[in-house]
């Protein structure tokens, strides 16, 4: 703690704790101890520690449990808006990603999917639906359509790694994407899948990805838990 800094000590402590949670040094389920123990260990006043902890409780990163103490719940994943896969981003953030494949089949392309992939309506496309988890908790429901015959997508491989990594292994060079981000309330089915109540806020993303030849190789329609997930933007001033 920098006691000469104009930044309040409670805020310095909350920032350090948040960074430790996000980087995995404080894993979900870890106990911080009670306020008296923390204050004594850190050489801070109890009100300072209480305020720091409360700010992280308000963010959903910590929870107070009677008879247990203050416990780490999880860190919110902050994902930059760039052409990367959720699996790779979670892995890079130390979030221990896992995948549960819900659907892996071939179906006729509807109008929206056909337009996105540039294929005739009614032609065969691959549909893959997955539940992506981090630290064993649901993070997102991923629904992807791909042109038939693009690559082998068996369920075992899909549960072992990310879709974009499989594309790269198949020699597909991802070049660019067109993406839209939104938000809405979760349906009862979505809430059950994501561990949220019906009506809870979810983030939505639709993305069409193109390879280096300009061919559309994927159309994704994804739903993320707003309580666990956020998109980060970098904004630049036009010259």
Buried (B, 14 or more C-beta within 10 A) or exposed (E): EEEEEEEEBBBBBBBEBBEBBBEBEBBBEBEBEBBEEBBEEBEBEEEBBBBBBBBBBEBEBBBBEEEEBBBBBBBBBEBEEEEBBBBBBBBEBBBBBBBBBBEBEEEEBEEEBBBBBEBEEEEEBBBBBBBBBBBEBBBBBBBBBBBBEBBEBEBEBBEEBBBBBBBEEEEBEBBEBEBEBEEEEBEEEBBEBBBBEEEBEBBEBBBBBBBEEEBBBBBBBBBBBBBBBEBEEEEEEEE
